[in-house]
Amino acid sequence: MIDVLKEIYNRFMENEIIKSHCEGRIKFYSYPETADDTKPFMIISLLEPPRDATYASDNAKVEHVSVQVDVEAMNRMLVKEIQGQVKQILKEMNVMQELGGLDEYFDETKRFVDSRRYSGFPYTLYDAF
């Protein structure tokens, strides 16, 4: 079994732009209230459990995944730059942006939020392909 969230995280940490802005502040499912929110941070969440998708010899070889990636920061253009890197990395994994998401500024937190949904078949993570 492949931990898709960990694989995505590892790919993000290989990216210099994401690493330089978000290292130590990429979390799964939620961002702790006590964590540093003055710097850019990311949240990676599964939207649904991965499901078997591609079969060979009656065995599932690849799972379909649906994830959401939230990027928050006080600088709007930095949020867009980071999310652009996210989109490219996931595209390389065959996980594409879907409809929906959020592009907002929240007065309460003084942060911009860009939340996007992605789904696909990350064939490169599986030995079968």
VMD Tcl script that draws the C-alpha trace (Angstrom):
set ca {
  {0.00 0.00 0.00}
  {1.26 3.44 -0.95}
  {0.86 6.43 1.36}
  {-0.20 8.98 -1.26}
  {-0.10 11.93 1.12}
  {3.48 11.14 2.14}
  {4.49 10.71 -1.51}
  {3.00 14.10 -2.37}
  {4.72 15.65 0.63}
  {8.07 14.18 -0.44}
  {7.65 15.59 -3.96}
  {6.82 19.00 -2.52}
  {9.99 18.91 -0.40}
  {12.05 18.25 -3.55}
  {10.82 21.58 -4.97}
  {13.06 24.51 -4.01}
  {10.29 27.13 -4.05}
  {7.95 25.12 -1.84}
  {10.77 24.01 0.43}
  {12.15 27.53 0.88}
  {8.74 28.97 1.83}
  {6.95 26.08 3.60}
  {9.50 23.68 5.06}
  {8.30 22.55 8.48}
  {4.85 23.99 7.79}
  {3.30 21.37 5.51}
  {0.71 19.40 7.45}
  {-1.85 16.70 6.76}
  {-5.59 17.50 7.27}
  {-5.23 20.51 9.58}
  {-2.77 23.14 10.74}
  {-2.17 23.25 14.50}
  {-3.41 26.39 16.24}
  {-0.08 26.75 18.02}
  {1.98 26.49 14.81}
  {3.62 29.49 13.13}
  {1.00 31.07 10.88}
  {2.97 34.23 10.12}
  {4.80 32.36 7.34}
  {3.30 30.48 4.38}
  {1.94 27.03 5.16}
  {0.21 24.17 3.38}
  {-2.39 21.57 4.29}
  {-2.72 18.36 2.25}
  {-5.92 16.32 2.68}
  {-7.54 13.36 1.03}
  {-11.05 14.20 -0.20}
  {-11.97 10.52 -0.25}
  {-10.14 7.28 0.38}
  {-8.02 6.11 -2.58}
  {-9.92 3.54 -4.63}
  {-8.75 0.71 -6.83}
  {-8.76 1.76 -10.45}
  {-6.44 -0.07 -12.84}
  {-6.39 -3.84 -12.84}
  {-4.09 -6.52 -14.22}
  {-4.66 -10.24 -13.62}
  {-7.67 -9.37 -11.44}
  {-5.51 -7.35 -9.06}
  {-5.65 -3.61 -8.58}
  {-2.41 -2.01 -9.73}
  {-3.19 1.71 -9.35}
  {-5.49 3.71 -7.12}
  {-7.47 6.80 -8.06}
  {-6.75 9.63 -5.62}
  {-8.54 12.88 -4.79}
  {-6.67 15.44 -2.72}
  {-7.05 19.02 -1.63}
  {-4.08 21.32 -1.16}
  {-4.56 24.54 0.80}
  {-1.90 27.24 0.72}
  {-2.12 30.16 3.14}
  {0.09 33.22 3.49}
  {-0.08 36.96 4.09}
  {1.21 37.65 0.55}
  {-1.32 36.92 -2.23}
  {1.23 36.50 -5.01}
  {3.34 34.13 -2.92}
  {0.25 31.96 -2.40}
  {-0.23 31.86 -6.19}
  {3.44 31.05 -6.81}
  {3.40 28.14 -4.35}
  {0.10 26.81 -5.67}
  {1.53 26.99 -9.22}
  {4.38 24.72 -8.12}
  {1.88 22.36 -6.46}
  {-0.13 22.16 -9.68}
  {2.97 21.34 -11.74}
  {4.22 18.67 -9.33}
  {0.84 16.95 -9.17}
  {0.47 17.16 -12.96}
  {3.79 15.30 -13.28}
  {2.21 12.62 -11.07}
  {-0.88 12.49 -13.37}
  {-3.04 14.15 -10.72}
  {-4.86 17.12 -12.28}
  {-6.72 20.12 -10.92}
  {-10.49 19.73 -10.65}
  {-13.37 22.17 -10.34}
  {-13.99 23.74 -6.99}
  {-11.77 25.19 -4.37}
  {-11.35 28.56 -2.72}
  {-9.51 31.80 -3.50}
  {-10.16 34.22 -0.64}
  {-8.72 36.73 1.78}
  {-9.82 36.37 5.40}
  {-9.83 39.54 7.53}
  {-9.88 37.49 10.76}
  {-6.56 35.81 9.99}
  {-5.08 38.44 7.64}
  {-4.16 35.64 5.24}
  {-4.89 34.76 1.65}
  {-6.10 31.21 1.06}
  {-5.88 29.28 -2.21}
  {-7.46 25.86 -1.86}
  {-7.50 23.55 -4.88}
  {-8.75 20.05 -5.54}
  {-6.82 17.54 -7.60}
  {-7.54 13.99 -8.72}
  {-6.05 11.35 -10.93}
  {-4.11 8.13 -11.25}
  {-0.53 8.59 -9.98}
  {0.92 5.80 -12.15}
  {4.52 6.79 -11.38}
  {4.07 5.69 -7.76}
  {3.32 2.11 -8.74}
  {5.78 -0.51 -9.93}
  {3.28 -1.98 -12.38}
  {3.65 0.96 -14.78}
}
mol new
graphics top color blue
foreach p $ca { graphics top sphere $p radius 0.5 }
foreach p [lrange $ca 0 end-1] q [lrange $ca 1 end] { graphics top cylinder $p $q radius 0.2 }
display resetview
